[in-house]
Amino acid sequence: MTINTTKNGTELCLAPEGRLDTVTAPELEQAINENLEGVTELTLDFAGLDYISSAGLRVLLSAQKKMNAAGKMTVRNVNETISEIFEVTGFCDILTIE
């Protein structure tokens, strides 16, 4: 998995590509934690993401909790497979998905 990072002032956009699973979830978690200082708006662009596992969902939940205290988090460009996972797990009610 590769993660493209764009930071503009208090806005951070992370765009992971590939699979977000047990092996790669720590990479996204690290990218979030290393760049979250001073961020009030976190955007996760999933245009290049093919799959998300429960480990990936855990990272999203953790990021959402942090951003609830600091600002807002948005998930964009979710494909049909990941959207279905969000529906089944109830994450569509927790996350702001565009």
ZIDA-V268815 format. One line per field, one symbol per residue. ss: DSSP state (H for helix, E for strand, C for the rest). psi: psi as a letter, one per 30 degrees, with the letter a starting at -180 (. if undefined). burial: b if it has 16 or more other ideal C-beta (glycine too) atoms within 10 Angstrom, else e. A space follows every 50 residues. Layout:
BEGIN
ss: ???
psi: ???
burial: ???
END
This chain:
BEGIN
ss: CEEEEEEECCEEEEEEEEEECCCCHHHHHHHHHHHCCCCCEEEEECCCEE EECHHHHHHHHHHHHHHHHHCEEEEECCCHHHHHHHHHHCHHHHCEEC
psi: kljkkkkjcgkkkkikkbkjaeefefeeeeeeefgfjgkfjkkjjgegkf kkaeeeeeeeeeeeeefeffblkkklhkleeeeeeeeefgfffeljk.
burial: bebeeeeeeeebbbbbeebbeeebbebbbebbeebeeebebbbbbbeebe ebeebbbebbeebbebbeeeeebebeebeeebeebbeeeebbeebebe
END
